[in-house]
């Protein structure tokens, strides 16, 4: 399905991409704690709102 070159590229790409993401996250971690306080509460509220919409949809659908 894939050539050896394509598989090798995919493996190296995933390793490099993951490494860059980890490096960037660690570099910005202190800034995230300062500038994004309370963002977890907003995320939980968003998930709760989506769950409420699914519950409303489930109970209002005709059988």
PQR file of N, CA, C, O and H, with PARSE charges and radii, in Angstrom:
ATOM      1  N   UNK A   1       0.835  -1.186   0.000 -0.4000 1.5000
ATOM      2  CA  UNK A   1       0.000   0.000   0.000 -0.0000 2.0000
ATOM      3  C   UNK A   1       0.879   1.249   0.000  0.5500 1.7000
ATOM      4  O   UNK A   1       0.679   2.135  -0.831 -0.5500 1.4000
ATOM      5  N   UNK A   2       1.834   1.339   0.900 -0.4000 1.5000
ATOM      6  CA  UNK A   2       2.757   2.470   0.937 -0.0000 2.0000
ATOM      7  C   UNK A   2       4.155   1.962   0.635  0.5500 1.7000
ATOM      8  O   UNK A   2       4.504   0.831   0.973 -0.5500 1.4000
ATOM      9  H   UNK A   2       1.997   0.619   1.575  0.4000 1.0000
ATOM     10  N   UNK A   3       4.946   2.802   0.000 -0.4000 1.5000
ATOM     11  CA  UNK A   3       6.332   2.416  -0.260 -0.0000 2.0000
ATOM     12  C   UNK A   3       7.152   2.569   1.017  0.5500 1.7000
ATOM     13  O   UNK A   3       6.710   3.197   1.979 -0.5500 1.4000
ATOM     14  H   UNK A   3       4.662   3.721  -0.274  0.4000 1.0000
ATOM     15  N   UNK A   4       8.346   1.990   1.016 -0.4000 1.5000
ATOM     16  CA  UNK A   4       9.215   2.096   2.190 -0.0000 2.0000
ATOM     17  C   UNK A   4       9.576   3.547   2.474  0.5500 1.7000
ATOM     18  O   UNK A   4       9.668   3.946   3.635 -0.5500 1.4000
ATOM     19  H   UNK A   4       8.705   1.480   0.235  0.4000 1.0000
ATOM     20  N   UNK A   5       9.779   4.334   1.432 -0.4000 1.5000
ATOM     21  CA  UNK A   5      10.106   5.749   1.611 -0.0000 2.0000
ATOM     22  C   UNK A   5       8.972   6.518   2.274  0.5500 1.7000
ATOM     23  O   UNK A   5       9.212   7.369   3.131 -0.5500 1.4000
ATOM     24  H   UNK A   5       9.704   4.010   0.489  0.4000 1.0000
ATOM     25  N   UNK A   6       7.746   6.223   1.879 -0.4000 1.5000
ATOM     26  CA  UNK A   6       6.593   6.900   2.470 -0.0000 2.0000
ATOM     27  C   UNK A   6       6.427   6.527   3.941  0.5500 1.7000
ATOM     28  O   UNK A   6       6.136   7.388   4.771 -0.5500 1.4000
ATOM     29  H   UNK A   6       7.552   5.533   1.183  0.4000 1.0000
ATOM     30  N   UNK A   7       6.609   5.265   4.261 -0.4000 1.5000
ATOM     31  CA  UNK A   7       6.504   4.837   5.657 -0.0000 2.0000
ATOM     32  C   UNK A   7       7.609   5.446   6.500  0.5500 1.7000
ATOM     33  O   UNK A   7       7.366   5.862   7.633 -0.5500 1.4000
ATOM     34  H   UNK A   7       6.846   4.566   3.587  0.4000 1.0000
ATOM     35  N   UNK A   8       8.817   5.503   5.963 -0.4000 1.5000
ATOM     36  CA  UNK A   8       9.936   6.102   6.680 -0.0000 2.0000
ATOM     37  C   UNK A   8       9.679   7.586   6.924  0.5500 1.7000
ATOM     38  O   UNK A   8       9.934   8.094   8.016 -0.5500 1.4000
ATOM     39  H   UNK A   8       9.014   5.165   5.043  0.4000 1.0000
ATOM     40  N   UNK A   9       9.175   8.276   5.905 -0.4000 1.5000
ATOM     41  CA  UNK A   9       8.843   9.692   6.058 -0.0000 2.0000
ATOM     42  C   UNK A   9       7.772   9.878   7.132  0.5500 1.7000
ATOM     43  O   UNK A   9       7.884  10.776   7.967 -0.5500 1.4000
ATOM     44  H   UNK A   9       8.968   7.863   5.018  0.4000 1.0000
ATOM     45  N   UNK A  10       6.748   9.047   7.118 -0.4000 1.5000
ATOM     46  CA  UNK A  10       5.666   9.167   8.100 -0.0000 2.0000
ATOM     47  C   UNK A  10       6.190   8.967   9.519  0.5500 1.7000
ATOM     48  O   UNK A  10       5.797   9.697  10.429 -0.5500 1.4000
ATOM     49  H   UNK A  10       6.657   8.317   6.440  0.4000 1.0000
ATOM     50  N   UNK A  11       7.063   7.998   9.717 -0.4000 1.5000
ATOM     51  CA  UNK A  11       7.614   7.741  11.049 -0.0000 2.0000
ATOM     52  C   UNK A  11       8.437   8.931  11.514  0.5500 1.7000
ATOM     53  O   UNK A  11       8.266   9.401  12.639 -0.5500 1.4000
ATOM     54  H   UNK A  11       7.382   7.405   8.978  0.4000 1.0000
ATOM     55  N   UNK A  12       9.331   9.425  10.659 -0.4000 1.5000
ATOM     56  CA  UNK A  12      10.153  10.573  11.040 -0.0000 2.0000
ATOM     57  C   UNK A  12       9.311  11.824  11.261  0.5500 1.7000
ATOM     58  O   UNK A  12       9.602  12.617  12.157 -0.5500 1.4000
ATOM     59  H   UNK A  12       9.470   9.044   9.745  0.4000 1.0000
ATOM     60  N   UNK A  13       8.278  12.005  10.457 -0.4000 1.5000
ATOM     61  CA  UNK A  13       7.409  13.161  10.611 -0.0000 2.0000
ATOM     62  C   UNK A  13       6.695  13.124  11.961  0.5500 1.7000
ATOM     63  O   UNK A  13       6.651  14.133  12.666 -0.5500 1.4000
ATOM     64  H   UNK A  13       8.043  11.361   9.729  0.4000 1.0000
ATOM     65  N   UNK A  14       6.142  11.981  12.322 -0.4000 1.5000
ATOM     66  CA  UNK A  14       5.425  11.859  13.598 -0.0000 2.0000
ATOM     67  C   UNK A  14       6.373  12.098  14.766  0.5500 1.7000
ATOM     68  O   UNK A  14       6.015  12.788  15.720 -0.5500 1.4000
ATOM     69  H   UNK A  14       6.178  11.161  11.750  0.4000 1.0000
ATOM     70  N   UNK A  15       7.575  11.538  14.702 -0.4000 1.5000
ATOM     71  CA  UNK A  15       8.550  11.731  15.780 -0.0000 2.0000
ATOM     72  C   UNK A  15       8.948  13.198  15.888  0.5500 1.7000
ATOM     73  O   UNK A  15       8.973  13.754  16.986 -0.5500 1.4000
ATOM     74  H   UNK A  15       7.865  10.978  13.926  0.4000 1.0000
ATOM     75  N   UNK A  16       9.261  13.831  14.753 -0.4000 1.5000
ATOM     76  CA  UNK A  16       9.678  15.238  14.767 -0.0000 2.0000
ATOM     77  C   UNK A  16       8.538  16.140  15.224  0.5500 1.7000
ATOM     78  O   UNK A  16       8.752  17.045  16.031 -0.5500 1.4000
ATOM     79  H   UNK A  16       9.241  13.380  13.861  0.4000 1.0000
ATOM     80  N   UNK A  17       7.336  15.908  14.721 -0.4000 1.5000
ATOM     81  CA  UNK A  17       6.192  16.734  15.079 -0.0000 2.0000
ATOM     82  C   UNK A  17       5.892  16.627  16.571  0.5500 1.7000
ATOM     83  O   UNK A  17       5.645  17.636  17.231 -0.5500 1.4000
ATOM     84  H   UNK A  17       7.161  15.173  14.065  0.4000 1.0000
ATOM     85  N   UNK A  18       5.913  15.420  17.096 -0.4000 1.5000
ATOM     86  CA  UNK A  18       5.667  15.218  18.521 -0.0000 2.0000
ATOM     87  C   UNK A  18       6.729  15.905  19.363  0.5500 1.7000
ATOM     88  O   UNK A  18       6.414  16.530  20.375 -0.5500 1.4000
ATOM     89  H   UNK A  18       6.113  14.600  16.559  0.4000 1.0000
ATOM     90  N   UNK A  19       7.978  15.793  18.952 -0.4000 1.5000
ATOM     91  CA  UNK A  19       9.064  16.450  19.679 -0.0000 2.0000
ATOM     92  C   UNK A  19       8.924  17.957  19.685  0.5500 1.7000
ATOM     93  O   UNK A  19       9.134  18.594  20.717 -0.5500 1.4000
ATOM     94  H   UNK A  19       8.234  15.285  18.130  0.4000 1.0000
ATOM     95  N   UNK A  20       8.574  18.536  18.552 -0.4000 1.5000
ATOM     96  CA  UNK A  20       8.404  19.991  18.463 -0.0000 2.0000
ATOM     97  C   UNK A  20       7.236  20.449  19.328  0.5500 1.7000
ATOM     98  O   UNK A  20       7.338  21.468  20.012 -0.5500 1.4000
ATOM     99  H   UNK A  20       8.404  18.018  17.714  0.4000 1.0000
ATOM    100  N   UNK A  21       6.138  19.718  19.309 -0.4000 1.5000
ATOM    101  CA  UNK A  21       4.973  20.072  20.123 -0.0000 2.0000
ATOM    102  C   UNK A  21       5.320  20.020  21.610  0.5500 1.7000
ATOM    103  O   UNK A  21       4.944  20.918  22.363 -0.5500 1.4000
ATOM    104  H   UNK A  21       6.055  18.890  18.753  0.4000 1.0000
ATOM    105  N   UNK A  22       6.034  18.979  22.039 -0.4000 1.5000
ATOM    106  CA  UNK A  22       6.426  18.870  23.451 -0.0000 2.0000
ATOM    107  C   UNK A  22       7.358  20.010  23.833  0.5500 1.7000
ATOM    108  O   UNK A  22       7.192  20.614  24.893 -0.5500 1.4000
ATOM    109  H   UNK A  22       6.340  18.249  21.427  0.4000 1.0000
ATOM    110  N   UNK A  23       8.337  20.313  22.983 -0.4000 1.5000
ATOM    111  CA  UNK A  23       9.279  21.402  23.254 -0.0000 2.0000
ATOM    112  C   UNK A  23       8.546  22.737  23.371  0.5500 1.7000
ATOM    113  O   UNK A  23       8.811  23.513  24.290 -0.5500 1.4000
ATOM    114  H   UNK A  23       8.472  19.823  22.122  0.4000 1.0000
ATOM    115  N   UNK A  24       7.640  23.001  22.456 -0.4000 1.5000
ATOM    116  CA  UNK A  24       6.898  24.260  22.465 -0.0000 2.0000
ATOM    117  C   UNK A  24       5.997  24.361  23.694  0.5500 1.7000
ATOM    118  O   UNK A  24       5.903  25.427  24.303 -0.5500 1.4000
ATOM    119  H   UNK A  24       7.425  22.371  21.710  0.4000 1.0000
ATOM    120  N   UNK A  25       5.338  23.273  24.062 -0.4000 1.5000
ATOM    121  CA  UNK A  25       4.464  23.284  25.234 -0.0000 2.0000
ATOM    122  C   UNK A  25       5.264  23.574  26.499  0.5500 1.7000
ATOM    123  O   UNK A  25       4.845  24.383  27.327 -0.5500 1.4000
ATOM    124  H   UNK A  25       5.414  22.407  23.567  0.4000 1.0000
ATOM    125  N   UNK A  26       6.404  22.924  26.650 -0.4000 1.5000
ATOM    126  CA  UNK A  26       7.230  23.157  27.843 -0.0000 2.0000
ATOM    127  C   UNK A  26       7.746  24.586  27.879  0.5500 1.7000
ATOM    128  O   UNK A  26       7.850  25.184  28.950 -0.5500 1.4000
ATOM    129  H   UNK A  26       6.744  22.267  25.977  0.4000 1.0000
ATOM    130  N   UNK A  27       8.065  25.128  26.731 -0.4000 1.5000
ATOM    131  CA  UNK A  27       8.573  26.499  26.654 -0.0000 2.0000
ATOM    132  C   UNK A  27       7.498  27.502  27.077  0.5500 1.7000
ATOM    133  O   UNK A  27       7.806  28.491  27.742 -0.5500 1.4000
ATOM    134  H   UNK A  27       7.981  24.642  25.861  0.4000 1.0000
ATOM    135  N   UNK A  28       6.266  27.260  26.705 -0.4000 1.5000
ATOM    136  CA  UNK A  28       5.176  28.205  26.961 -0.0000 2.0000
ATOM    137  C   UNK A  28       4.381  27.899  28.227  0.5500 1.7000
ATOM    138  O   UNK A  28       3.411  28.602  28.513 -0.5500 1.4000
ATOM    139  H   UNK A  28       6.016  26.456  26.165  0.4000 1.0000
ATOM    140  N   UNK A  29       4.751  26.889  28.986 -0.4000 1.5000
ATOM    141  CA  UNK A  29       3.941  26.440  30.117 -0.0000 2.0000
ATOM    142  C   UNK A  29       3.733  27.538  31.158  0.5500 1.7000
ATOM    143  O   UNK A  29       2.613  27.718  31.638 -0.5500 1.4000
ATOM    144  H   UNK A  29       5.538  26.318  28.754  0.4000 1.0000
ATOM    145  N   UNK A  30       4.775  28.268  31.513 -0.4000 1.5000
ATOM    146  CA  UNK A  30       4.646  29.324  32.526 -0.0000 2.0000
ATOM    147  C   UNK A  30       3.714  30.435  32.047  0.5500 1.7000
ATOM    148  O   UNK A  30       2.905  30.945  32.822 -0.5500 1.4000
ATOM    149  H   UNK A  30       5.684  28.122  31.123  0.4000 1.0000
ATOM    150  N   UNK A  31       3.823  30.802  30.799 -0.4000 1.5000
ATOM    151  CA  UNK A  31       2.948  31.827  30.248 -0.0000 2.0000
ATOM    152  C   UNK A  31       1.500  31.397  30.217  0.5500 1.7000
ATOM    153  O   UNK A  31       0.603  32.213  30.425 -0.5500 1.4000
ATOM    154  H   UNK A  31       4.480  30.387  30.170  0.4000 1.0000
ATOM    155  N   UNK A  32       1.263  30.126  29.961 -0.4000 1.5000
ATOM    156  CA  UNK A  32      -0.109  29.618  29.941 -0.0000 2.0000
ATOM    157  C   UNK A  32      -0.735  29.703  31.328  0.5500 1.7000
ATOM    158  O   UNK A  32      -1.921  30.008  31.456 -0.5500 1.4000
ATOM    159  H   UNK A  32       1.992  29.463  29.792  0.4000 1.0000
ATOM    160  N   UNK A  33       0.048  29.438  32.359 -0.4000 1.5000
ATOM    161  CA  UNK A  33      -0.488  29.508  33.720 -0.0000 2.0000
ATOM    162  C   UNK A  33      -0.854  30.938  34.095  0.5500 1.7000
ATOM    163  O   UNK A  33      -1.782  31.149  34.876 -0.5500 1.4000
ATOM    164  H   UNK A  33       1.012  29.191  32.255  0.4000 1.0000
ATOM    165  N   UNK A  34      -0.147  31.918  33.557 -0.4000 1.5000
ATOM    166  CA  UNK A  34      -0.413  33.324  33.886 -0.0000 2.0000
ATOM    167  C   UNK A  34      -1.583  33.867  33.066  0.5500 1.7000
ATOM    168  O   UNK A  34      -2.511  34.461  33.616 -0.5500 1.4000
ATOM    169  H   UNK A  34       0.607  31.746  32.922  0.4000 1.0000
ATOM    170  N   UNK A  35      -1.534  33.662  31.759 -0.4000 1.5000
ATOM    171  CA  UNK A  35      -2.478  34.322  30.854 -0.0000 2.0000
ATOM    172  C   UNK A  35      -3.787  33.567  30.652  0.5500 1.7000
ATOM    173  O   UNK A  35      -4.775  34.161  30.220 -0.5500 1.4000
ATOM    174  H   UNK A  35      -0.780  33.180  31.312  0.4000 1.0000
ATOM    175  N   UNK A  36      -3.815  32.290  30.951 -0.4000 1.5000
ATOM    176  CA  UNK A  36      -5.015  31.502  30.673 -0.0000 2.0000
ATOM    177  C   UNK A  36      -5.613  30.897  31.933  0.5500 1.7000
ATOM    178  O   UNK A  36      -6.087  29.761  31.915 -0.5500 1.4000
ATOM    179  H   UNK A  36      -3.012  31.808  31.302  0.4000 1.0000
ATOM    180  N   UNK A  37      -5.593  31.651  33.025 -0.4000 1.5000
ATOM    181  CA  UNK A  37      -6.235  31.179  34.252 -0.0000 2.0000
ATOM    182  C   UNK A  37      -7.738  31.059  34.013  0.5500 1.7000
ATOM    183  O   UNK A  37      -8.343  31.932  33.390 -0.5500 1.4000
ATOM    184  H   UNK A  37      -5.208  32.574  33.040  0.4000 1.0000
ATOM    185  N   UNK A  38      -8.321  30.004  34.496 -0.4000 1.5000
ATOM    186  CA  UNK A  38      -9.761  29.829  34.368 -0.0000 2.0000
ATOM    187  C   UNK A  38     -10.209  29.235  33.048  0.5500 1.7000
ATOM    188  O   UNK A  38     -11.406  29.018  32.856 -0.5500 1.4000
ATOM    189  H   UNK A  38      -7.829  29.295  35.002  0.4000 1.0000
ATOM    190  N   UNK A  39      -9.298  28.966  32.135 -0.4000 1.5000
ATOM    191  CA  UNK A  39      -9.710  28.416  30.848 -0.0000 2.0000
ATOM    192  C   UNK A  39     -10.259  27.001  31.004  0.5500 1.7000
ATOM    193  O   UNK A  39     -11.092  26.572  30.205 -0.5500 1.4000
ATOM    194  H   UNK A  39      -8.326  29.143  32.291  0.4000 1.0000
ATOM    195  N   UNK A  40      -9.806  26.275  32.018 -0.4000 1.5000
ATOM    196  CA  UNK A  40     -10.322  24.927  32.247 -0.0000 2.0000
ATOM    197  C   UNK A  40     -11.796  24.977  32.637  0.5500 1.7000
ATOM    198  O   UNK A  40     -12.572  24.109  32.237 -0.5500 1.4000
ATOM    199  H   UNK A  40      -9.129  26.623  32.667  0.4000 1.0000
ATOM    200  N   UNK A  41     -12.188  25.984  33.413 -0.4000 1.5000
ATOM    201  CA  UNK A  41     -13.599  26.137  33.787 -0.0000 2.0000
ATOM    202  C   UNK A  41     -14.453  26.414  32.552  0.5500 1.7000
ATOM    203  O   UNK A  41     -15.564  25.897  32.430 -0.5500 1.4000
ATOM    204  H   UNK A  41     -11.558  26.689  33.738  0.4000 1.0000
ATOM    205  N   UNK A  42     -13.935  27.224  31.647 -0.4000 1.5000
ATOM    206  CA  UNK A  42     -14.659  27.522  30.409 -0.0000 2.0000
ATOM    207  C   UNK A  42     -14.801  26.255  29.577  0.5500 1.7000
ATOM    208  O   UNK A  42     -15.860  26.005  29.001 -0.5500 1.4000
ATOM    209  H   UNK A  42     -13.033  27.645  31.746  0.4000 1.0000
ATOM    210  N   UNK A  43     -13.746  25.460  29.511 -0.4000 1.5000
ATOM    211  CA  UNK A  43     -13.784  24.200  28.780 -0.0000 2.0000
ATOM    212  C   UNK A  43     -14.831  23.254  29.367  0.5500 1.7000
ATOM    213  O   UNK A  43     -15.601  22.642  28.627 -0.5500 1.4000
ATOM    214  H   UNK A  43     -12.886  25.664  29.979  0.4000 1.0000
ATOM    215  N   UNK A  44     -14.860  23.133  30.689 -0.4000 1.5000
ATOM    216  CA  UNK A  44     -15.853  22.267  31.331 -0.0000 2.0000
ATOM    217  C   UNK A  44     -17.272  22.768  31.088  0.5500 1.7000
ATOM    218  O   UNK A  44     -18.183  21.970  30.869 -0.5500 1.4000
ATOM    219  H   UNK A  44     -14.234  23.629  31.291  0.4000 1.0000
ATOM    220  N   UNK A  45     -17.463  24.081  31.125 -0.4000 1.5000
ATOM    221  CA  UNK A  45     -18.777  24.660  30.845 -0.0000 2.0000
ATOM    222  C   UNK A  45     -19.208  24.357  29.415  0.5500 1.7000
ATOM    223  O   UNK A  45     -20.371  24.041  29.164 -0.5500 1.4000
ATOM    224  H   UNK A  45     -16.722  24.729  31.302  0.4000 1.0000
ATOM    225  N   UNK A  46     -18.277  24.454  28.489 -0.4000 1.5000
ATOM    226  CA  UNK A  46     -18.562  24.143  27.086 -0.0000 2.0000
ATOM    227  C   UNK A  46     -18.978  22.677  26.938  0.5500 1.7000
ATOM    228  O   UNK A  46     -19.962  22.376  26.264 -0.5500 1.4000
ATOM    229  H   UNK A  46     -17.333  24.710  28.692  0.4000 1.0000
ATOM    230  N   UNK A  47     -18.230  21.767  27.566 -0.4000 1.5000
ATOM    231  CA  UNK A  47     -18.581  20.346  27.494 -0.0000 2.0000
ATOM    232  C   UNK A  47     -19.944  20.076  28.127  0.5500 1.7000
ATOM    233  O   UNK A  47     -20.719  19.265  27.620 -0.5500 1.4000
ATOM    234  H   UNK A  47     -17.430  22.012  28.114  0.4000 1.0000
ATOM    235  N   UNK A  48     -20.233  20.755  29.233 -0.4000 1.5000
ATOM    236  CA  UNK A  48     -21.530  20.597  29.888 -0.0000 2.0000
ATOM    237  C   UNK A  48     -22.656  21.069  28.971  0.5500 1.7000
ATOM    238  O   UNK A  48     -23.695  20.415  28.876 -0.5500 1.4000
ATOM    239  H   UNK A  48     -19.603  21.414  29.645  0.4000 1.0000
ATOM    240  N   UNK A  49     -22.454  22.198  28.298 -0.4000 1.5000
ATOM    241  CA  UNK A  49     -23.480  22.723  27.390 -0.0000 2.0000
ATOM    242  C   UNK A  49     -23.726  21.758  26.232  0.5500 1.7000
ATOM    243  O   UNK A  49     -24.873  21.543  25.840 -0.5500 1.4000
ATOM    244  H   UNK A  49     -21.610  22.729  28.375  0.4000 1.0000
ATOM    245  N   UNK A  50     -22.671  21.182  25.687 -0.4000 1.5000
ATOM    246  CA  UNK A  50     -22.830  20.206  24.606 -0.0000 2.0000
ATOM    247  C   UNK A  50     -23.584  18.975  25.115  0.5500 1.7000
ATOM    248  O   UNK A  50     -24.448  18.446  24.417 -0.5500 1.4000
ATOM    249  H   UNK A  50     -21.740  21.356  26.005  0.4000 1.0000
ATOM    250  N   UNK A  51     -23.263  18.521  26.322 -0.4000 1.5000
ATOM    251  CA  UNK A  51     -23.957  17.369  26.903 -0.0000 2.0000
ATOM    252  C   UNK A  51     -25.439  17.670  27.092  0.5500 1.7000
ATOM    253  O   UNK A  51     -26.284  16.814  26.828 -0.5500 1.4000
ATOM    254  H   UNK A  51     -22.561  18.952  26.889  0.4000 1.0000
ATOM    255  N   UNK A  52     -25.758  18.875  27.545 -0.4000 1.5000
ATOM    256  CA  UNK A  52     -27.160  19.268  27.722 -0.0000 2.0000
ATOM    257  C   UNK A  52     -27.887  19.246  26.382  0.5500 1.7000
ATOM    258  O   UNK A  52     -29.028  18.789  26.309 -0.5500 1.4000
ATOM    259  H   UNK A  52     -25.071  19.570  27.759  0.4000 1.0000
ATOM    260  N   UNK A  53     -27.257  19.723  25.344 -0.4000 1.5000
ATOM    261  CA  UNK A  53     -27.884  19.701  24.019 -0.0000 2.0000
ATOM    262  C   UNK A  53     -28.156  18.269  23.556  0.5500 1.7000
ATOM    263  O   UNK A  53     -29.211  17.992  22.985 -0.5500 1.4000
ATOM    264  H   UNK A  53     -26.330  20.094  25.403  0.4000 1.0000
ATOM    265  N   UNK A  54     -27.216  17.369  23.798 -0.4000 1.5000
ATOM    266  CA  UNK A  54     -27.442  15.971  23.428 -0.0000 2.0000
ATOM    267  C   UNK A  54     -28.576  15.354  24.238  0.5500 1.7000
ATOM    268  O   UNK A  54     -29.368  14.581  23.698 -0.5500 1.4000
ATOM    269  H   UNK A  54     -26.360  17.594  24.262  0.4000 1.0000
ATOM    270  N   UNK A  55     -28.666  15.680  25.511 -0.4000 1.5000
ATOM    271  CA  UNK A  55     -29.753  15.158  26.345 -0.0000 2.0000
ATOM    272  C   UNK A  55     -31.090  15.689  25.848  0.5500 1.7000
ATOM    273  O   UNK A  55     -32.055  14.932  25.743 -0.5500 1.4000
ATOM    274  H   UNK A  55     -28.023  16.309  25.950  0.4000 1.0000
ATOM    275  N   UNK A  56     -31.159  16.975  25.544 -0.4000 1.5000
ATOM    276  CA  UNK A  56     -32.399  17.564  25.018 -0.0000 2.0000
ATOM    277  C   UNK A  56     -32.787  16.892  23.708  0.5500 1.7000
ATOM    278  O   UNK A  56     -33.956  16.571  23.493 -0.5500 1.4000
ATOM    279  H   UNK A  56     -30.375  17.590  25.629  0.4000 1.0000
ATOM    280  N   UNK A  57     -31.814  16.681  22.837 -0.4000 1.5000
ATOM    281  CA  UNK A  57     -32.094  16.038  21.555 -0.0000 2.0000
ATOM    282  C   UNK A  57     -32.604  14.614  21.772  0.5500 1.7000
ATOM    283  O   UNK A  57     -33.544  14.180  21.106 -0.5500 1.4000
ATOM    284  H   UNK A  57     -30.865  16.942  23.012  0.4000 1.0000
ATOM    285  N   UNK A  58     -31.988  13.894  22.694 -0.4000 1.5000
ATOM    286  CA  UNK A  58     -32.372  12.507  22.946 -0.0000 2.0000
ATOM    287  C   UNK A  58     -33.810  12.411  23.459  0.5500 1.7000
ATOM    288  O   UNK A  58     -34.567  11.546  23.020 -0.5500 1.4000
ATOM    289  H   UNK A  58     -31.224  14.246  23.235  0.4000 1.0000
ATOM    290  N   UNK A  59     -34.188  13.292  24.383 -0.4000 1.5000
ATOM    291  CA  UNK A  59     -35.513  13.207  24.992 -0.0000 2.0000
ATOM    292  C   UNK A  59     -36.617  13.846  24.157  0.5500 1.7000
ATOM    293  O   UNK A  59     -37.795  13.607  24.424 -0.5500 1.4000
ATOM    294  H   UNK A  59     -33.573  13.995  24.740  0.4000 1.0000
ATOM    295  N   UNK A  60     -36.274  14.641  23.167 -0.4000 1.5000
ATOM    296  CA  UNK A  60     -37.315  15.284  22.365 -0.0000 2.0000
ATOM    297  C   UNK A  60     -37.527  14.625  21.013  0.5500 1.7000
ATOM    298  O   UNK A  60     -38.414  15.033  20.264 -0.5500 1.4000
ATOM    299  H   UNK A  60     -35.317  14.834  22.950  0.4000 1.0000
ATOM    300  N   UNK A  61     -36.734  13.614  20.687 -0.4000 1.5000
ATOM    301  CA  UNK A  61     -36.932  12.936  19.402 -0.0000 2.0000
ATOM    302  C   UNK A  61     -38.136  12.010  19.480  0.5500 1.7000
ATOM    303  O   UNK A  61     -38.358  11.323  20.476 -0.5500 1.4000
ATOM    304  H   UNK A  61     -36.013  13.283  21.295  0.4000 1.0000
ATOM    305  N   UNK A  62     -38.904  12.014  18.398 -0.4000 1.5000
ATOM    306  CA  UNK A  62     -40.069  11.129  18.327 -0.0000 2.0000
ATOM    307  C   UNK A  62     -39.590   9.719  18.007  0.5500 1.7000
ATOM    308  O   UNK A  62     -38.645   9.522  17.242 -0.5500 1.4000
ATOM    309  H   UNK A  62     -38.724  12.573  17.589  0.4000 1.0000
ATOM    310  N   UNK A  63     -40.255   8.758  18.602 -0.4000 1.5000
ATOM    311  CA  UNK A  63     -39.873   7.357  18.371 -0.0000 2.0000
ATOM    312  C   UNK A  63     -40.587   6.777  17.200  0.5500 1.7000
ATOM    313  O   UNK A  63     -40.382   5.610  16.868 -0.5500 1.4000
ATOM    314  H   UNK A  63     -41.022   8.918  19.224  0.4000 1.0000
TER
END
